[in-house]
Amino acid sequence: MAIYLPELDPVNTHFPVAETALDDPNGLLAFGGDLRPERLVSAYRQGIFPWYSEGEPILWWSPAPRAVFLPDKFRPSKSLRKFFRKSGYQVTLNQACHDVIRQCADSRGPTETWITADMMQAYQLMHNLGHCHSVEVWLNGNLVGGLYGVQVGTVFCGESMFSLADNASKIALWFFCQHFSAHGGTLIDCQIMNDHLASLGAVEIERSPFMQFLQLQRDAILEEGCYQPRELHQ
């Protein structure tokens, strides 16, 4: 049976409502359009994100259920706390977002990543405009882990993370959860559940409550200075 998939208008930034996304594949909503900031901001405010491979048209998704972290509930294990104390890691915020995005792509290899050259350029521009933010983990001055994502009100829409050293991405998430919660952050969207996210404590919520929460929080304001570049401390 043929499946109808809407094509986005090349000019305006309107999307089909998320509830019309397909069940199979889970969350596929539309194709086409572009990655200019106006469209990306519109997408994230509606619980939609791009995800596609090199050579494909841009595909837009809003899966259900949704994998999320509650930042104020995140609790690192005793072993992770002990590891960090001995690690020599330094954790920073918004000090090297472009490099984090590049490492998230490079660490997966060209055949496994959805972070195409166009995606990297788009999110680097989003960072320059104040929409995209990163957490970096350093060891002896070298970037060894981190994560990046897009802010929507008091919700952080996580895009990707990477780790080149033991527990680096876990520590990036831990530090960010505490910092984000302390500045009024309410939810971290991590899109689709996988074993790694589950091991870190992510939970799933259905589309309707997720969308209702996003609608309530997307115009809320974080504490001033939340994303000011800095070193993060415990």
CYANA upper distance limits for C-alpha pairs under 8 A (distance plus 0.5 A):
  5 LEU  CA     29 LEU  CA      7.35
  5 LEU  CA     30 ALA  CA      6.04
  5 LEU  CA     31 PHE  CA      7.63
  6 PRO  CA     16 PRO  CA      8.19
  6 PRO  CA     29 LEU  CA      7.83
  6 PRO  CA     30 ALA  CA      5.43
  6 PRO  CA     31 PHE  CA      7.01
  7 GLU  CA     30 ALA  CA      6.25
  7 GLU  CA     31 PHE  CA      5.54
  7 GLU  CA     32 GLY  CA      6.04
  7 GLU  CA     33 GLY  CA      8.04
  8 LEU  CA     13 THR  CA      8.36
  8 LEU  CA     14 HIS  CA      7.99
  8 LEU  CA     15 PHE  CA      7.45
  8 LEU  CA     30 ALA  CA      7.23
  8 LEU  CA     31 PHE  CA      6.65
  8 LEU  CA     32 GLY  CA      5.78
  8 LEU  CA     33 GLY  CA      5.63
  9 ASP  CA     13 THR  CA      7.73
  9 ASP  CA     14 HIS  CA      8.07
  9 ASP  CA     32 GLY  CA      8.22
  9 ASP  CA     33 GLY  CA      6.67
 10 PRO  CA     32 GLY  CA      8.12
 10 PRO  CA     33 GLY  CA      5.51
 10 PRO  CA     34 ASP  CA      7.67
 11 VAL  CA     33 GLY  CA      8.43
 13 THR  CA     38 GLU  CA      7.53
 13 THR  CA     39 ARG  CA      5.55
 13 THR  CA     42 SER  CA      7.25
 14 HIS  CA     39 ARG  CA      8.46
 14 HIS  CA     42 SER  CA      8.14
 15 PHE  CA     30 ALA  CA      8.31
 15 PHE  CA     43 ALA  CA      7.80
 16 PRO  CA     20 THR  CA      7.45
 16 PRO  CA     29 LEU  CA      7.69
 16 PRO  CA     30 ALA  CA      7.94
 17 VAL  CA     21 ALA  CA      8.26
 17 VAL  CA     46 GLN  CA      8.39
 18 ALA  CA     29 LEU  CA      7.46
 18 ALA  CA     46 GLN  CA      7.71
 18 ALA  CA     47 GLY  CA      7.62
 18 ALA  CA     48 ILE  CA      7.61
 18 ALA  CA     62 SER  CA      6.40
 19 GLU  CA    207 ARG  CA      8.30
 20 THR  CA     29 LEU  CA      7.30
 21 ALA  CA     26 ASN  CA      8.06
 21 ALA  CA     27 GLY  CA      5.44
 21 ALA  CA     28 LEU  CA      5.84
 21 ALA  CA     29 LEU  CA      4.79
 21 ALA  CA     30 ALA  CA      8.40
 21 ALA  CA     61 TRP  CA      7.79
 21 ALA  CA     62 SER  CA      6.98
 21 ALA  CA     63 PRO  CA      7.92
 22 LEU  CA     26 ASN  CA      6.28
 22 LEU  CA     27 GLY  CA      5.75
 22 LEU  CA     28 LEU  CA      5.77
 22 LEU  CA     29 LEU  CA      6.79
 23 ASP  CA     27 GLY  CA      6.56
 23 ASP  CA     28 LEU  CA      8.14
 24 ASP  CA     28 LEU  CA      8.10
 26 ASN  CA     62 SER  CA      8.50
 26 ASN  CA     63 PRO  CA      5.96
 26 ASN  CA     64 ALA  CA      7.42
 27 GLY  CA     61 TRP  CA      5.48
 27 GLY  CA     62 SER  CA      5.02
 27 GLY  CA     63 PRO  CA      4.11
 27 GLY  CA     64 ALA  CA      6.91
 28 LEU  CA     59 LEU  CA      7.76
 28 LEU  CA     60 TRP  CA      6.65
 28 LEU  CA     61 TRP  CA      5.06
 28 LEU  CA     62 SER  CA      6.99
 28 LEU  CA     63 PRO  CA      7.64
 29 LEU  CA     59 LEU  CA      8.15
 29 LEU  CA     60 TRP  CA      6.06
 29 LEU  CA     61 TRP  CA      5.70
 29 LEU  CA     62 SER  CA      7.10
 30 ALA  CA     59 LEU  CA      6.57
 30 ALA  CA     60 TRP  CA      5.74
 30 ALA  CA     61 TRP  CA      7.74
 31 PHE  CA     57 PRO  CA      7.01
 31 PHE  CA     58 ILE  CA      5.99
 31 PHE  CA     59 LEU  CA      4.97
 31 PHE  CA     60 TRP  CA      6.37
 32 GLY  CA     57 PRO  CA      6.33
 32 GLY  CA     58 ILE  CA      5.59
 32 GLY  CA     59 LEU  CA      7.09
 33 GLY  CA     58 ILE  CA      7.49
 34 ASP  CA     39 ARG  CA      7.72
 34 ASP  CA     58 ILE  CA      7.69
 35 LEU  CA     39 ARG  CA      6.88
 35 LEU  CA     40 LEU  CA      6.63
 35 LEU  CA    118 ASP  CA      8.35
 35 LEU  CA    119 MET  CA      7.90
 35 LEU  CA    122 ALA  CA      6.55
 36 ARG  CA     40 LEU  CA      6.89
 36 ARG  CA    122 ALA  CA      7.16
 37 PRO  CA     41 VAL  CA      6.46
 37 PRO  CA    122 ALA  CA      7.73
 37 PRO  CA    125 LEU  CA      8.07
 37 PRO  CA    126 MET  CA      6.69
 38 GLU  CA     42 SER  CA      6.69
 39 ARG  CA     43 ALA  CA      6.57
 40 LEU  CA     44 TYR  CA      6.76
 40 LEU  CA     49 PHE  CA      7.95
 41 VAL  CA     45 ARG  CA      6.70
 41 VAL  CA    131 HIS  CA      8.43
 42 SER  CA     46 GLN  CA      7.05
 43 ALA  CA     47 GLY  CA      6.90
 43 ALA  CA     48 ILE  CA      5.26
 43 ALA  CA     49 PHE  CA      6.50
 44 TYR  CA     48 ILE  CA      5.65
 44 TYR  CA     49 PHE  CA      6.57
 44 TYR  CA    150 VAL  CA      8.25
 44 TYR  CA    152 VAL  CA      7.43
 44 TYR  CA    157 CYS  CA      8.07
 45 ARG  CA    152 VAL  CA      6.72
 45 ARG  CA    214 LEU  CA      7.89
 45 ARG  CA    215 GLN  CA      8.17
 45 ARG  CA    218 ARG  CA      6.86
 46 GLN  CA    211 MET  CA      7.99
 46 GLN  CA    214 LEU  CA      8.19
 46 GLN  CA    215 GLN  CA      8.22
 47 GLY  CA     62 SER  CA      6.63
 47 GLY  CA    211 MET  CA      7.19
 47 GLY  CA    214 LEU  CA      7.84
 48 ILE  CA     60 TRP  CA      7.01
 48 ILE  CA     61 TRP  CA      5.95
 48 ILE  CA     62 SER  CA      5.39
 49 PHE  CA     60 TRP  CA      6.05
 49 PHE  CA     61 TRP  CA      5.95
 49 PHE  CA     62 SER  CA      7.29
 50 PRO  CA     58 ILE  CA      7.15
 50 PRO  CA     59 LEU  CA      6.12
 50 PRO  CA     60 TRP  CA      4.97
 50 PRO  CA     61 TRP  CA      6.70
 51 TRP  CA     58 ILE  CA      7.58
 51 TRP  CA     59 LEU  CA      6.18
 51 TRP  CA     60 TRP  CA      6.73
 51 TRP  CA     61 TRP  CA      7.48
 51 TRP  CA    114 TRP  CA      6.80
 52 TYR  CA     56 GLU  CA      6.91
 52 TYR  CA     57 PRO  CA      7.79
 52 TYR  CA     58 ILE  CA      6.38
 52 TYR  CA     59 LEU  CA      6.05
 52 TYR  CA    114 TRP  CA      6.05
 53 SER  CA    113 THR  CA      7.80
 53 SER  CA    114 TRP  CA      5.47
 53 SER  CA    115 ILE  CA      8.22
 53 SER  CA    116 THR  CA      7.50
 54 GLU  CA    114 TRP  CA      7.69
 54 GLU  CA    116 THR  CA      6.52
 63 PRO  CA    191 GLN  CA      7.62
 63 PRO  CA    192 ILE  CA      7.57
 63 PRO  CA    207 ARG  CA      7.98
 64 ALA  CA    205 ILE  CA      8.30
 64 ALA  CA    206 GLU  CA      6.28
 64 ALA  CA    207 ARG  CA      5.68
 65 PRO  CA    192 ILE  CA      8.16
 65 PRO  CA    204 GLU  CA      6.36
 65 PRO  CA    205 ILE  CA      5.87
 65 PRO  CA    206 GLU  CA      4.87
 65 PRO  CA    207 ARG  CA      6.18
 66 ARG  CA    189 ASP  CA      7.97
 66 ARG  CA    190 CYS  CA      8.00
 66 ARG  CA    191 GLN  CA      5.95
 66 ARG  CA    192 ILE  CA      6.36
 66 ARG  CA    193 MET  CA      7.73
 66 ARG  CA    204 GLU  CA      5.75
 66 ARG  CA    205 ILE  CA      5.77
 66 ARG  CA    206 GLU  CA      6.59
 66 ARG  CA    207 ARG  CA      7.01
 66 ARG  CA    210 PHE  CA      7.80
 67 ALA  CA    189 ASP  CA      6.85
 67 ALA  CA    190 CYS  CA      5.86
 67 ALA  CA    191 GLN  CA      5.71
 67 ALA  CA    192 ILE  CA      5.70
 67 ALA  CA    193 MET  CA      5.52
 67 ALA  CA    202 ALA  CA      6.68
 67 ALA  CA    203 VAL  CA      6.04
 67 ALA  CA    204 GLU  CA      4.98
 67 ALA  CA    205 ILE  CA      7.11
 68 VAL  CA    187 LEU  CA      7.40
 68 VAL  CA    188 ILE  CA      5.99
 68 VAL  CA    189 ASP  CA      5.06
 68 VAL  CA    190 CYS  CA      5.80
 68 VAL  CA    191 GLN  CA      7.56
 68 VAL  CA    202 ALA  CA      5.91
 68 VAL  CA    203 VAL  CA      6.02
 68 VAL  CA    204 GLU  CA      6.65
 68 VAL  CA    205 ILE  CA      7.93
 69 PHE  CA     73 LYS  CA      8.46
 69 PHE  CA     74 PHE  CA      7.86
 69 PHE  CA    187 LEU  CA      6.60
 69 PHE  CA    188 ILE  CA      5.49
 69 PHE  CA    189 ASP  CA      7.08
 69 PHE  CA    190 CYS  CA      7.88
 69 PHE  CA    201 GLY  CA      7.58
 69 PHE  CA    202 ALA  CA      5.44
 69 PHE  CA    203 VAL  CA      6.95
 70 LEU  CA     74 PHE  CA      7.02
 70 LEU  CA    186 THR  CA      7.17
 70 LEU  CA    187 LEU  CA      5.67
 70 LEU  CA    188 ILE  CA      6.89
 70 LEU  CA    202 ALA  CA      8.37
 71 PRO  CA    177 CYS  CA      5.02
 71 PRO  CA    178 GLN  CA      7.07
 71 PRO  CA    180 PHE  CA      7.49
 71 PRO  CA    181 SER  CA      6.12
 71 PRO  CA    185 GLY  CA      7.85
 71 PRO  CA    186 THR  CA      7.12
 71 PRO  CA    187 LEU  CA      6.71
 71 PRO  CA    188 ILE  CA      7.29
 72 ASP  CA    177 CYS  CA      7.34
 72 ASP  CA    178 GLN  CA      7.28
 72 ASP  CA    181 SER  CA      5.96
 72 ASP  CA    186 THR  CA      8.10
 74 PHE  CA    174 TRP  CA      7.61
 74 PHE  CA    177 CYS  CA      7.23
 74 PHE  CA    178 GLN  CA      8.34
 74 PHE  CA    201 GLY  CA      7.65
 75 ARG  CA    174 TRP  CA      8.14
 76 PRO  CA     80 LEU  CA      6.64
 76 PRO  CA     81 ARG  CA      7.10
 76 PRO  CA    174 TRP  CA      7.10
 77 SER  CA     81 ARG  CA      6.87
 78 LYS  CA     82 LYS  CA      6.63
 79 SER  CA     83 PHE  CA      6.51
 80 LEU  CA     84 PHE  CA      6.61
 80 LEU  CA    167 ASN  CA      8.17
 80 LEU  CA    171 ILE  CA      8.35
 81 ARG  CA     85 ARG  CA      6.91
 82 LYS  CA     86 LYS  CA      7.27
 83 PHE  CA     87 SER  CA      6.43
 84 PHE  CA     88 GLY  CA      7.73
 84 PHE  CA     89 TYR  CA      7.46
 84 PHE  CA    171 ILE  CA      8.12
 88 GLY  CA    139 LEU  CA      6.88
 88 GLY  CA    140 ASN  CA      8.27
 89 TYR  CA    137 VAL  CA      6.90
 89 TYR  CA    138 TRP  CA      6.02
 89 TYR  CA    139 LEU  CA      5.55
 89 TYR  CA    140 ASN  CA      8.34
 90 GLN  CA    137 VAL  CA      6.20
 90 GLN  CA    138 TRP  CA      5.56
 90 GLN  CA    139 LEU  CA      7.02
 90 GLN  CA    231 GLU  CA      8.02
 90 GLN  CA    232 LEU  CA      8.45
 91 VAL  CA    135 VAL  CA      7.60
 91 VAL  CA    136 GLU  CA      6.11
 91 VAL  CA    137 VAL  CA      5.08
 91 VAL  CA    138 TRP  CA      6.81
 91 VAL  CA    172 ALA  CA      7.38
 91 VAL  CA    175 PHE  CA      8.02
 91 VAL  CA    231 GLU  CA      6.38
 91 VAL  CA    232 LEU  CA      5.97
 91 VAL  CA    233 HIS  CA      7.94
 92 THR  CA    135 VAL  CA      6.25
 92 THR  CA    136 GLU  CA      5.62
 92 THR  CA    137 VAL  CA      7.03
 92 THR  CA    229 PRO  CA      7.86
 92 THR  CA    230 ARG  CA      6.17
 92 THR  CA    231 GLU  CA      4.65
 92 THR  CA    232 LEU  CA      5.77
 93 LEU  CA    133 HIS  CA      8.22
 93 LEU  CA    134 SER  CA      6.42
 93 LEU  CA    135 VAL  CA      5.08
 93 LEU  CA    136 GLU  CA      6.71
 93 LEU  CA    227 TYR  CA      7.58
 93 LEU  CA    228 GLN  CA      7.94
 93 LEU  CA    229 PRO  CA      5.71
 93 LEU  CA    230 ARG  CA      5.87
 93 LEU  CA    231 GLU  CA      6.70
 93 LEU  CA    232 LEU  CA      7.22
 94 ASN  CA    133 HIS  CA      6.33
 94 ASN  CA    134 SER  CA      5.47
 94 ASN  CA    135 VAL  CA      6.55
 94 ASN  CA    136 GLU  CA      7.96
 94 ASN  CA    227 TYR  CA      7.50
 94 ASN  CA    228 GLN  CA      7.69
 94 ASN  CA    229 PRO  CA      5.37
 94 ASN  CA    230 ARG  CA      7.71
 95 GLN  CA    134 SER  CA      8.09
 95 GLN  CA    135 VAL  CA      8.21
 95 GLN  CA    136 GLU  CA      7.63
 95 GLN  CA    229 PRO  CA      6.33
 95 GLN  CA    230 ARG  CA      7.77
 96 ALA  CA    100 VAL  CA      6.79
 96 ALA  CA    134 SER  CA      7.75
 96 ALA  CA    136 GLU  CA      7.43
 97 CYS  CA    101 ILE  CA      6.77
 97 CYS  CA    124 GLN  CA      7.85
 97 CYS  CA    127 HIS  CA      7.68
 97 CYS  CA    133 HIS  CA      6.96
 97 CYS  CA    134 SER  CA      5.57
 97 CYS  CA    135 VAL  CA      8.03
 97 CYS  CA    136 GLU  CA      8.38
 97 CYS  CA    148 TYR  CA      7.64
 98 HIS  CA    102 ARG  CA      6.81
 98 HIS  CA    124 GLN  CA      6.15
 98 HIS  CA    127 HIS  CA      8.48
 99 ASP  CA    103 GLN  CA      6.57
100 VAL  CA    104 CYS  CA      6.59
100 VAL  CA    134 SER  CA      7.50
100 VAL  CA    135 VAL  CA      8.48
100 VAL  CA    136 GLU  CA      7.57
100 VAL  CA    145 GLY  CA      8.23
100 VAL  CA    146 GLY  CA      6.66
100 VAL  CA    147 LEU  CA      7.13
100 VAL  CA    148 TYR  CA      7.50
100 VAL  CA    162 PHE  CA      8.45
101 ILE  CA    105 ALA  CA      6.99
101 ILE  CA    120 MET  CA      6.91
101 ILE  CA    123 TYR  CA      8.31
101 ILE  CA    124 GLN  CA      8.12
101 ILE  CA    147 LEU  CA      8.35
101 ILE  CA    148 TYR  CA      7.37
101 ILE  CA    160 SER  CA      8.45
102 ARG  CA    106 ASP  CA      6.56
102 ARG  CA    120 MET  CA      7.33
103 GLN  CA    107 SER  CA      6.14
103 GLN  CA    162 PHE  CA      7.37
104 CYS  CA    108 ARG  CA      7.43
104 CYS  CA    115 ILE  CA      8.24
104 CYS  CA    147 LEU  CA      8.28
104 CYS  CA    160 SER  CA      6.89
104 CYS  CA    161 MET  CA      6.41
104 CYS  CA    162 PHE  CA      5.72
105 ALA  CA    109 GLY  CA      7.28
105 ALA  CA    110 PRO  CA      8.14
105 ALA  CA    113 THR  CA      6.31
105 ALA  CA    114 TRP  CA      8.08
105 ALA  CA    115 ILE  CA      5.87
105 ALA  CA    116 THR  CA      8.01
106 ASP  CA    110 PRO  CA      7.64
106 ASP  CA    113 THR  CA      8.42
107 SER  CA    162 PHE  CA      7.35
107 SER  CA    164 LEU  CA      8.44
108 ARG  CA    112 GLU  CA      6.13
108 ARG  CA    113 THR  CA      6.08
109 GLY  CA    113 THR  CA      6.73
115 ILE  CA    119 MET  CA      5.90
115 ILE  CA    120 MET  CA      6.68
116 THR  CA    120 MET  CA      6.71
117 ALA  CA    121 GLN  CA      6.75
118 ASP  CA    122 ALA  CA      6.57
119 MET  CA    123 TYR  CA      6.69
120 MET  CA    124 GLN  CA      6.53
121 GLN  CA    125 LEU  CA      6.72
122 ALA  CA    126 MET  CA      6.75
123 TYR  CA    127 HIS  CA      6.61
123 TYR  CA    132 CYS  CA      7.08
124 GLN  CA    128 ASN  CA      6.84
124 GLN  CA    132 CYS  CA      8.09
125 LEU  CA    129 LEU  CA      6.79
126 MET  CA    130 GLY  CA      6.81
126 MET  CA    131 HIS  CA      5.71
126 MET  CA    132 CYS  CA      5.76
127 HIS  CA    131 HIS  CA      5.95
127 HIS  CA    132 CYS  CA      4.69
127 HIS  CA    133 HIS  CA      6.57
128 ASN  CA    132 CYS  CA      8.29
131 HIS  CA    150 VAL  CA      6.12
131 HIS  CA    151 GLN  CA      6.27
132 CYS  CA    148 TYR  CA      7.50
132 CYS  CA    149 GLY  CA      5.99
132 CYS  CA    150 VAL  CA      4.90
132 CYS  CA    151 GLN  CA      6.89
133 HIS  CA    148 TYR  CA      6.01
133 HIS  CA    149 GLY  CA      6.17
133 HIS  CA    150 VAL  CA      6.80
133 HIS  CA    151 GLN  CA      7.95
133 HIS  CA    227 TYR  CA      7.80
134 SER  CA    146 GLY  CA      7.56
134 SER  CA    147 LEU  CA      6.08
134 SER  CA    148 TYR  CA      4.68
134 SER  CA    149 GLY  CA      7.15
135 VAL  CA    146 GLY  CA      5.70
135 VAL  CA    147 LEU  CA      5.89
135 VAL  CA    148 TYR  CA      6.95
135 VAL  CA    172 ALA  CA      6.53
135 VAL  CA    176 PHE  CA      7.48
136 GLU  CA    143 LEU  CA      7.31
136 GLU  CA    144 VAL  CA      8.31
136 GLU  CA    145 GLY  CA      6.50
136 GLU  CA    146 GLY  CA      4.92
136 GLU  CA    147 LEU  CA      7.41
136 GLU  CA    172 ALA  CA      7.10
137 VAL  CA    143 LEU  CA      6.42
137 VAL  CA    144 VAL  CA      6.22
137 VAL  CA    145 GLY  CA      5.36
137 VAL  CA    146 GLY  CA      6.12
137 VAL  CA    168 ALA  CA      6.80
137 VAL  CA    169 SER  CA      8.24
137 VAL  CA    171 ILE  CA      8.22
137 VAL  CA    172 ALA  CA      6.80
138 TRP  CA    142 ASN  CA      5.73
138 TRP  CA    143 LEU  CA      5.08
138 TRP  CA    144 VAL  CA      6.02
138 TRP  CA    145 GLY  CA      7.54
139 LEU  CA    143 LEU  CA      7.11
139 LEU  CA    144 VAL  CA      7.02
144 VAL  CA    163 SER  CA      6.45
144 VAL  CA    164 LEU  CA      5.32
144 VAL  CA    165 ALA  CA      6.20
144 VAL  CA    168 ALA  CA      7.04
145 GLY  CA    161 MET  CA      7.90
145 GLY  CA    162 PHE  CA      5.81
145 GLY  CA    163 SER  CA      4.77
145 GLY  CA    164 LEU  CA      6.36
145 GLY  CA    165 ALA  CA      7.49
145 GLY  CA    168 ALA  CA      5.34
145 GLY  CA    169 SER  CA      5.78
145 GLY  CA    172 ALA  CA      7.63
146 GLY  CA    161 MET  CA      6.03
146 GLY  CA    162 PHE  CA      6.12
146 GLY  CA    163 SER  CA      7.24
146 GLY  CA    168 ALA  CA      7.44
146 GLY  CA    169 SER  CA      5.91
146 GLY  CA    172 ALA  CA      6.04
146 GLY  CA    173 LEU  CA      8.46
147 LEU  CA    158 GLY  CA      8.04
147 LEU  CA    159 GLU  CA      8.05
147 LEU  CA    160 SER  CA      6.17
147 LEU  CA    161 MET  CA      4.49
147 LEU  CA    162 PHE  CA      6.98
147 LEU  CA    169 SER  CA      7.48
147 LEU  CA    172 ALA  CA      7.29
147 LEU  CA    173 LEU  CA      7.94
148 TYR  CA    158 GLY  CA      6.59
148 TYR  CA    159 GLU  CA      6.37
148 TYR  CA    160 SER  CA      6.42
148 TYR  CA    161 MET  CA      7.09
149 GLY  CA    156 PHE  CA      7.04
149 GLY  CA    157 CYS  CA      5.77
149 GLY  CA    158 GLY  CA      4.66
149 GLY  CA    159 GLU  CA      5.25
149 GLY  CA    160 SER  CA      7.58
150 VAL  CA    156 PHE  CA      6.28
150 VAL  CA    157 CYS  CA      5.49
150 VAL  CA    158 GLY  CA      7.01
150 VAL  CA    159 GLU  CA      7.96
151 GLN  CA    155 VAL  CA      6.52
151 GLN  CA    156 PHE  CA      5.15
151 GLN  CA    157 CYS  CA      6.64
152 VAL  CA    156 PHE  CA      6.62
152 VAL  CA    157 CYS  CA      7.71
152 VAL  CA    217 GLN  CA      8.20
152 VAL  CA    218 ARG  CA      5.60
152 VAL  CA    219 ASP  CA      7.93
153 GLY  CA    217 GLN  CA      6.10
153 GLY  CA    218 ARG  CA      4.57
153 GLY  CA    219 ASP  CA      5.49
153 GLY  CA    220 ALA  CA      5.32
153 GLY  CA    221 ILE  CA      6.16
153 GLY  CA    222 LEU  CA      7.37
154 THR  CA    184 GLY  CA      7.11
154 THR  CA    185 GLY  CA      5.16
154 THR  CA    186 THR  CA      6.10
154 THR  CA    187 LEU  CA      7.52
154 THR  CA    217 GLN  CA      6.23
154 THR  CA    218 ARG  CA      6.99
154 THR  CA    219 ASP  CA      8.36
154 THR  CA    220 ALA  CA      6.42
154 THR  CA    221 ILE  CA      6.84
154 THR  CA    222 LEU  CA      6.33
155 VAL  CA    185 GLY  CA      6.71
155 VAL  CA    186 THR  CA      6.43
155 VAL  CA    187 LEU  CA      5.43
155 VAL  CA    188 ILE  CA      6.33
155 VAL  CA    189 ASP  CA      7.69
155 VAL  CA    214 LEU  CA      7.70
155 VAL  CA    217 GLN  CA      7.31
155 VAL  CA    218 ARG  CA      7.41
156 PHE  CA    185 GLY  CA      8.11
156 PHE  CA    187 LEU  CA      6.86
156 PHE  CA    188 ILE  CA      5.26
156 PHE  CA    189 ASP  CA      6.64
157 CYS  CA    188 ILE  CA      6.33
157 CYS  CA    189 ASP  CA      5.18
157 CYS  CA    190 CYS  CA      6.89
157 CYS  CA    191 GLN  CA      8.40
158 GLY  CA    188 ILE  CA      7.04
158 GLY  CA    189 ASP  CA      6.23
158 GLY  CA    190 CYS  CA      5.60
158 GLY  CA    191 GLN  CA      8.14
159 GLU  CA    190 CYS  CA      7.40
161 MET  CA    169 SER  CA      6.73
162 PHE  CA    168 ALA  CA      8.29
162 PHE  CA    169 SER  CA      6.29
163 SER  CA    167 ASN  CA      7.58
163 SER  CA    168 ALA  CA      5.74
163 SER  CA    169 SER  CA      5.64
164 LEU  CA    168 ALA  CA      7.58
167 ASN  CA    171 ILE  CA      6.67
168 ALA  CA    172 ALA  CA      6.75
169 SER  CA    173 LEU  CA      6.75
170 LYS  CA    174 TRP  CA      6.63
170 LYS  CA    200 LEU  CA      7.97
171 ILE  CA    175 PHE  CA      6.58
172 ALA  CA    176 PHE  CA      6.59
173 LEU  CA    177 CYS  CA      6.49
174 TRP  CA    178 GLN  CA      7.01
175 PHE  CA    179 HIS  CA      6.71
175 PHE  CA    232 LEU  CA      7.25
175 PHE  CA    233 HIS  CA      7.87
175 PHE  CA    234 GLN  CA      7.66
176 PHE  CA    180 PHE  CA      6.21
177 CYS  CA    181 SER  CA      6.43
178 GLN  CA    182 ALA  CA      6.61
179 HIS  CA    183 HIS  CA      6.96
179 HIS  CA    226 CYS  CA      8.39
179 HIS  CA    232 LEU  CA      7.98
180 PHE  CA    184 GLY  CA      6.99
180 PHE  CA    185 GLY  CA      5.39
180 PHE  CA    186 THR  CA      8.38
180 PHE  CA    226 CYS  CA      7.71
181 SER  CA    185 GLY  CA      5.11
181 SER  CA    186 THR  CA      6.93
183 HIS  CA    222 LEU  CA      6.50
183 HIS  CA    223 GLU  CA      5.42
183 HIS  CA    224 GLU  CA      8.36
183 HIS  CA    226 CYS  CA      6.41
184 GLY  CA    222 LEU  CA      5.80
184 GLY  CA    223 GLU  CA      6.54
185 GLY  CA    222 LEU  CA      7.02
193 MET  CA    197 LEU  CA      6.69
193 MET  CA    198 ALA  CA      7.23
193 MET  CA    202 ALA  CA      8.03
193 MET  CA    203 VAL  CA      8.38
193 MET  CA    204 GLU  CA      7.79
194 ASN  CA    198 ALA  CA      6.67
195 ASP  CA    199 SER  CA      6.59
196 HIS  CA    200 LEU  CA      7.01
197 LEU  CA    201 GLY  CA      7.04
197 LEU  CA    202 ALA  CA      5.95
198 ALA  CA    202 ALA  CA      5.45
198 ALA  CA    203 VAL  CA      7.46
205 ILE  CA    209 PRO  CA      7.50
205 ILE  CA    210 PHE  CA      6.95
206 GLU  CA    210 PHE  CA      6.78
207 ARG  CA    211 MET  CA      6.45
208 SER  CA    212 GLN  CA      6.63
209 PRO  CA    213 PHE  CA      6.53
210 PHE  CA    214 LEU  CA      6.61
211 MET  CA    215 GLN  CA      6.56
212 GLN  CA    216 LEU  CA      6.86
213 PHE  CA    217 GLN  CA      6.68
214 LEU  CA    218 ARG  CA      6.09
215 GLN  CA    219 ASP  CA      8.40
216 LEU  CA    220 ALA  CA      8.11
222 LEU  CA    226 CYS  CA      7.21
